[in-house]
Amino acid sequence: MGQELAETGRISTAHGEISYWDHAARGAEIGVPVLFVHGNSACKEMFDRQEVAPFAEGRRLIAVDLPGHGQSDNAIDPVATYAVDGFADAVLAVLKTLDIKRAVLVGWSLGGHIVLQMAAEWPGVCGVAIVGTPPLGADPDDFAAAFLPSEHMELTFKPEFSTSEAEAYAQEAVGVGLALKPWMVDAAKRADGRFRSQMLAAAMAGRGHDQKEVAATLAVPLAVMHGSEDPFISLAYLKKLSYRNLWRGKVQEFDGTGHAPFWEEDALFNALLAEFLKDVD
């Protein structure tokens, strides 16, 4: 993993202790910091390939383990924490403790929903990039329209994973045909199973901001990135949404990649993210 360049630590929050890595800028610092938020049953190491990207030179990068994931604690109060708004509150507490007053937010899958929630609440947001994330609104039909009927979609909200289920979920999330790292499977197995079922209950209860409204009104640039072979997310849904400030005026597609283009095609993804950061700075 690429954490040799980053310092790791833990921060106490109302949601439990949060583990993070912090890649401090090497040399003269340029641009605003970048925060990365991982997806369902994953961990901060998913962004190791961004930590060693050319754009990391001279820029501070931070990645967190969400509550109930990776090396972070399980939630003190699962009902309060295991929802998009609870996760966002936990990550904002990390930024506050690290004295990060401005940042670009990058979220993958569930992490994309979380950074949209954060962007609606935090005045320090300078830009938002979402990867494999369909902004959802109050319309109950959004879920069916946004998500594809994937073979392993039912695992998204399953309370517990067997080893084979953890392997299957990690494989489809990272990319079919790619070699899995052992820690990817470990992360899927480690995730607090209560979060998956509670997250669904919170979504059905309408907790959190209307993400379609956030996308339609967000004043800062919003980059929407999508792997053309994503097994979970509908490209047609992403393209039909209204955006106030969609970066480059269209959804950015990675041909032939799945749900995690930042891992599967990291060089292409990193080059595109570098361009977004230049436009946001």
N, C-alpha and C positions, 0 to 999 in steps of 0.2 A: 504494500500500500504506500501511498505517497505522503504519509504524515510526517516523514523526517523533516520536512520544511515547516511544519506547523507546530505550535504549542497546543497542548490539550489541557482541558480543565473541566471543572464542574462548578455550576452556579446554583445557589439555593433560590428557589422560587416558591410561590404559593402552591404550585403544582408538583412539587418535589424537586430533587436536584437534577439539573439538566447538564448533560455532557456535550462538549463542543470541541472543535478544533479551530484555531485562529492562526491564519497564515498572515503574519505581519508583513507589511510592504518591505521589500529588500531595496535598499538604496533610497533615493528621494521618492516620497510617496506622490503618486499621481492619481487623480480621479477619486470618486467616492468609493467607499467600501462596498463589497458585494456579499449578500447573505444568501446561502443555499439551504433549501428545506426539502427533505426527501419525501418519499411516498409511503403508502401503506405497507407496513411490515418490512421496511427497509432500514437504512441507517446512514449516518453522515459519510461513511466511507464511499458511498456511491459517487461522491463528487471529488474523489482523489485525482481523477484525470483532469479536472479543471484547476486543481491546485498547482499542477506542473505545466499548465498552458502558458504560452508566451504572454498573454494578457495579465498573468499573475505577477509578472515582474513589475515592481513598483506600485502594487495595489494590494489592499488588505482584503482578504477573503475569509469568511466565517461560515462554518457549517455546524448544524446542531443535530443531536439525536432528540427526536420528539419524546415527550413523556410516554412511558410504556414501550420504548424502542431502544435498541442498541445498549449503550452504557448508561443511559438515563434511568432514573427511578420510575417505577410504576406510579401512576397517579395516586395522590393522597385521597382525592375525591373523584372517582371515575366519572360520575355523572357530570360534574363541573368541568372536567378537563377533556374527556374523550369526545370532543366535538370540534368542529372547525373554529368556533369562537374561543373555546378553551385552549386549543393548541396555539392559536394566534396570540392569546394573552401570555402564554408561557414563553413563546419566542420573543415577544416584545419585552418581557422581563429580562431576558438575556441581553438584548440590545441596550436596555437601560443600564444594566450592571456594567457592561463593557463601555459605557459612555459613547455609544454610536448614535450620533444625532442625525445623520443622513446616510442613506444606503440605497442601492439597487437590490430589489428582491427577486430571487430566482426560485421558482417552485416547480417540482416535478410531481405530477399525478395528484395525490392528496395534498402534497406540498403546494401545488398551484392554487388549490382552493384556499389554503391557509394564507398564502401571500396576498390573494385578492381581499380576504378579510382584513389583513393587516393594512393594506393600502387604503382601505376605506376609513381607517381609524388613526393612522399614524402620520403626522405632518412631515416626517423626515423622509418619506418615500420619494425617490428621484426617478425611478423607472421600475417597471415590473416585467419579468419574462416568465411565462408559464409554458411548461412542456408536458404534453400528454394530459392536459387538463381542460375539460369543457366547463366554462362558467355556467352555473345552474341558477335558475330563478325560482319563483314561487309556484309556477305552473307544474302540477304533478306529472304532466306529460313530458317534461324536460328530461327526466331520468331515462325514459325509454328512448327518446330521440338522441340523447347525447352518447349513450353507451351501446356498444355492439354486443350481440349475443355470443360472447366468448366461451370457450370450453371450460375455463377456470374462473369465470366471473363470479360464480357462486361462492368461491373462497374469500372474496373481498370482505364479506360480512360474517364469515364462519367463526364462531368463538374460539375453537382450538384447531391447530394443524397437527396432523401426523407428519412424520418425517417425509413420506412420499408427497404429501400435499404441500409441505414447505418447499420441497424441491420443484414441484410443478409450478407453484405460484411464482417463485423466484425466477424460474426459467422463462416463463411467459412475460414477466415484467421486464426482464433484462433484454431478452431477445432470443427467439427460437433459433437453435443452432449455435449459439455462443457458448463458450465454456464458462460454467459457473465457478466463481470463487467460493471456497468453503464458507467464508464469512457471510456471503449472500444468503445461503441456506440457513446458517446459524441465526441471522437477523430475523428471517421469517419465522423460525421456530421460537426465538426468544420473545417476540412481540407479545405484549400482554393481550391475551385473547379477548379480554373484556372490552378492549377498545373497539374492536371491529363491530360487535353487536351494539354497543352503546353509541357508536358513531352513526349507525343507521337510525337508531331511535331518535337521536338528536336531529338528524336531517329531516325525518318524518315530522318532527315537532316544529320544524321551521326555524330552528336556531341559526343565528348568523345573518350576515347581510345577504341581500339578493345579489348574487354574483353577476348576473346578466346586467343588472342596473349599474354595478360597479364598472363593468367593462364598457358600458354605454356612456358613462359620465366621467371616467377617470381622466384627470387633467394631464398627468404625466404619461410618457410613452409606454405603451403596452405591446410587448412582443409575444405573439402567439406562435409557438413552435410545435411541429407535429411530424411524427414518423409516418410515412405513407402506408406502411404495413402494420400500424398500431392495431393490436387485436382487441383493444378495449374501447377506443374513442372514435366517434364518427366525425370524419373530416367535413362532411356535408353540414353537420350541426354547427361546427366552428365557423364555417364560411357564411352561414345565414345570420349570424348574430350581428347586432349593431355595436359599433365601437366608436368612441369619440376620438381616440388618439392611437389607432392601430399602427404600429411601426411598419413603415414602408407600404402601408395601405393594403396589406394582404397577410394571410396566414403563411408563415414560413415553413415549407415542406422539405423533409429529408427523404429523398427517394430510396425505397427499398429497406428502410429501417423500421424497427418496431417501436415499442413504448418508451424506450430510453435511448434516444439518439445521442445524448451527451456521453454515453458509455460505448454504444455500438459504433458510432462514427465520431469519436471525440475530436479528431482534428478538424473536421468540417464544422461541428457544433461550436468548438472553441473559437474558430475564425469568425463565425457569424455572431457569437456573443460578444467578441471583441469589437465588432463593428457597432453593435447596439450600444455598448458601453461608451464608445467614442461619441456617439450621437447624444447620449444622455448626459455625459460629463459637462 
